[in-house]
Amino acid sequence: MRAKLLITLLASLLVSISSQAYVLQKKNANAVLFQLDGNPVAKGQEFFIVDQNNKAKVQVRVELFNSKQAKATVIKGNLNTVQIGWTLRPVSRRGTANVPDAAEVTTQVNRSALSKHKWGAIGSYMMSSMNAKFSFNGVNQTAAMSGSSIGALGYYDYAMNKNLEIRGMAGLETFDAKQAKETAVCDKGLSKECNVKINYLSMYALGKYNLTKTKNKFWIGGGLGYLLAIGKSSTVLDTSLITSNQVLTIGVGMDLGIGNKNTMPLALDYSLFPSSPTVSASIISLKVGFGFGQ
């Protein structure tokens, strides 16, 4: 009899506990609606949405509520990782009962918040420089040319993990540099201006190491670029020899988080062309863009 009584009391207790759970009812991009089932709730109160194993996936904060349900916005995590019908667990302060494993929750939330894919468009302001040696009438000449131009590229970021991302970029860029001479030694003696202008179809692959793990990611990185010449002119170089170039690129930058979904990439890159006995060149590029994903 005592065993039956204990089983009955235990079953009643389990039913009572389950009936008082906070249950996820609806969700959208950045907010959820959950049932209260008579449980108390307060504005600003925070909850973890937990899976079937009671592991926290997303952290939310209550904004509005009535006697039956409450609306909460996302603080950390990705709602794509949770399902309707999962329960919510109040966030307890340290030292109170049912304190969650902070390290476990932080790891899970950071993983779910990490977006593996980001893409968008980038505009660049390019400062080009080239030193070239050439000969005119049997006399060796040098031209130290410099100039500026703009470029437009699309980009795609893939997150290998929270520290390392791979960025691919492709678009149109222009190498434009010139120098005015006192005498007409350029263009076989027809011009005082030594210049070079090359329009490139540019493609880059860069590795980015994130120095910060917050919404605004500061990074350093480097990689390679392949530049295919699609238009060219010069009063110094033999343009028939200009087809393509490979460059070594290093850079620093920051991906600024805007709202919940967008990113503003900022970067300062230095690209170095392979040098030859007669030509050396480099580009310093300031990039600003707009993208999707964080």
N, C-alpha and C positions, 0 to 999 in steps of 0.2 A: 504493500500500500504506500509506504513511504517513497519507494522508487517511482511508482506511478505519479505520485504527487509532485516529486521533484521534476520529472519529465514534463508534466503539465505546466508547472511554473516556468521551467526553462523555455518551453515552446512559446508561452505567452510573452515572456520577456523578449525573445527574438522577434516575434511579430510586432511587439510594441516598438522595439528599436528600429526595425525596418520601416515601419509606418511613419517614423519621425525623421527619415532621411531627407536631406536636401537633394532633389532630383533635377538633372538638366532636362529642360523642356524644349527650348529652341536655341538656335545660334545663328549669327550672321558673321560678317567679316571681322568685327572687333567687339562684339557684345554677346551676352547670353541672357536667357530667361530661364529661371529655375523655380520649381515648386517649393513652398515652405512647409506644407503639411502641418501647420500649427506651430512650427518652430519659430523662435524669436530671431529677428535680424535688425541691423541698424545701418543707417547710411554711413558709408565709408568703411564698413566691415569688409575684410578680405577673406577669400576662400581659395582653396586648391580644388580644381576639378581632378578627380582621381579615377584610375581605371579599375578593372575587375580585381587587380592585385593590390589595390589601395596605394598605388604609386602616383605621385603628383605629376600632372602633365601641363596644366595651365593655371596661372594665378589671376584672379579677377577681384574687382572691388565693386561693392554695391553702390548704385547711384539712385535708384528709385525702387519703391516696394509698396505693397499693400498687404492685406491680411492673407492672401493666397500665394502670391508669387513676388519675385524680385528680379530687377534688371541690373546686370553688372557688366562693367567694361574690362577688357583685358589689360593686365599690367605686364605680364610676362608669358611667353609661350605662343603657340600657334594653334588656333581653334581647329585646323584641319586634322589635328592629331587626336581629337576627342569625338565621342559619339553621344547622340541623344540617349538619355536613360542612365548615363553615368551619374555618380553621386558627387556632391561637393562637401569638402571638409573645411571647417573654419580654421583660419590660420591662428594658432595659439602663440602667445608670447613665451619667450624662454622662461622656464621655471614653472609653467603651468602644466596641467595634464595634457596628454596627447600632443606633445611637442613634436613636430615632424623632423625627420633627419635633414638638417639644413643642407649638408653637402650633397645628399642624394637629390633633393628637390632642385637645388641650384644647377646641378649637372643636367638633370632632365629638362628643366625649363630652357637652359642655354642651348641644348641640342635641338629642342623643338623650335626655338626661335631662330636658329641658324638657317638662313635662306641659301640654298646651294646655287641658285641661278639668279644672276642680275644682268640686265642689258640696257642699252640706251644709246645716246649720241653724244659725241664730244667735239667741241671746237678747239682748235689749237692756234696759238700765236707763236710763230717760229722765227728764231733769230739764227740766221745761217752765216757761216764763215768758211772761206776757202783760201788757201795759199797755193798758188800755181807758179811753176817755172816754165818759161817758154823762150823761144829765140826769135829775134827779128833782125834781119840783115846781118846775120852772123854774130849778133850781140846777145848775150844771155839777159833775160828780163825776168822780173818777179812781179806778181800781182797779189796783194793782200786784200781780198774782197770780203765784203760783209753786207748784210741786208736783212730785211724782214719780210714775212709773208704769212698767210693763214692757211689752215687746213681743216678738213671736216672728216670725221671718222665715226663709225659705229663700233660699239664695244660689247663684249660678253664676258662676264666673270663666272667662274665655276669654283665653288669652295671645296677644297680637298678636306679641310677640317677647320676648326675655329682660328687656327694660326695662318694657314697657307691658302692662297687663292691663285688661280691661273686666269690671266686676262688676255683675251684675244682682241685685236683691233684691226680694222680694215677701212680704207677710205682714200681720199685724194689729198695730196700734200704738194707744196711747191718749194723747191730750193731756189732762192733768189738772192744773188750777191753781186756786188759791183765795186769798182774803184776807179776814180778819175785820175788820169795821168797828165803830166804837164805837156807831153808830146804825144803825137799819134804813133804809138807802138803796138796798139791792139788791132785786131782784125786785119792783120798783115799790113799795118801802117795806115789803115783807113779811119781809125777812130782813136780818140783819147780815152775812151771809156772801156776798161776791161770788165767784162761781165759774164755771168753764167746764170741761166734760168732753165730749170728742169722740172717738169710736171711729173709727179710720181703717182702710181697706184701702189699704196703702201699697205703692208701687212706686218703685224707685230704679234709676238707671243712673249708675255712677261710673267714672271713669278712674283707674287706680292706676299710679303710677310707682315702680318698685322701686329703692330706694337701695342695696340689697345684692343680690348674685346667689347667695347661699349657700342652704342648705336652709331657713334662717330668713330670710324676706324682710321687710325693713322698708320701708314705702312711705308716700308721701303722695299725696293725690288729691282729686278733687272731681267734682261732677256735679249732676244734677237729680233731684227726686222729685215724684211725683204722688200726692196723698193724697185718697182718696175717702171722704167722711163716710158712715158706715153707722149711726151712733147719736150723738145729740147732746143736751146739756142745758146751760143757762146761766141765771144770775140777772142777767147783765149784757148779753149779746149777744142780738140777734134771731136765733134759731136757724133761722128760715125762710130766712135769707140764707146759711146755711152749707151748702154742697153739696160743694165740692172746693177743694183748695189745691195750689199748686205751691211747692216749696221749693228753695232753693239750698243745697247741702251741700258742706262741705269736711271733710277728715279726715286722720288719721294712723293707722297701724296696723302690725301685724306678723303674718305668717302663719307660725306655728311648725310645722316639720316634725316629725311623730311617727312613728317607725318608718320603713318604706319606702314607705307608701302614704297615710298620713293627715295631716291638717292641723288645727291649732287657730288659727282666725282671731281676732285681737284688734284692736279699733278704737275710736277716740274721734272722734266726729263732731259737727259743729256745723251745724244746719239753720236757715236763716233764712226766715221767711215774708215774702211781700210786705207792706209796710206800707201803711196808709191814714191819713187824717187822724185817725181815732178808735182804731185798733187797730194794735199791733205785737207780734210774737210770735217766739219762737225755741225750739229744743230742743237740749240737749246730751245726747248718747247714748253710753253705754259699752256696747260689744258684745263678747260672747264666744261662740264657737261650736265646732263640730266638723265636719270635712269629709273628703272623699275626694279623693285626688290631691295631687301636690306640684309 
